[in-house]
Amino acid sequence: MTSPAAGGHLSAEVVARARALIGLYPHPRSALIPICHLAQEQDGWLCPEAIEEIAGLLGLEPAEVLGTASFYEMLHTEPVGTYVISLCTNIACMLRGAYDLLEHVETSLGVRPGATTADGMFTLEDAECIADCGRAPCLQVNHRFVGDVTPASFDRLVDDLRAGRLADEIPPHGTLVRVRRAGGLRVDDATIRAERAAAAARAGAGAEGS
Ligand code: FES
């Protein structure tokens, strides 16, 4: 079994926050996915060193962490660019020109799906249905939806991202949770304690009612 000590790649802040997250759950391994998001927020992806340390924090084997992380598309176990562009080519998008759009995107960025541009700015993914079929063809940039995409609007999007004009809307890859939930995984200790107390109270009420 992996040593429970963290090993130095993850920042002290991330480790402290991870330990606080572990305290929210009855079993440490339940904090695995939020901690993966937390580590991904540091590096933009989950490197082997981070996986090793997460395993140490949770008392798991690195292979268990990797097995979970590699299952979820929102977690990356390979380096990615600042912006991950996931272009849907599933049925609704395909019928609305997704493959022509993909061809344009490949030419425009100079990469094929699965690759990252030489400047490290963009990783291109060929995605399955991203559940925004009504606005086909569509894509996600760092999991933010962009619908009714045309070649011209795609190029404008890339220009805006390169120029930092969308910095407030689309932060670098890995900051999903922080943006989606103000404070995200970096919530303060008082909030964590309040959440823990509320969860305990709910559990107590459930036990009394059963
Ligand atoms: S088919 Fe593209 S979002 Fe559903």
Residues whose N, C-alpha, C, O or C-beta is under 5 A from the ligand:
A	BS01	FES	C88 N90 I91 A92 C93 C129 I130 A131 D132 C133
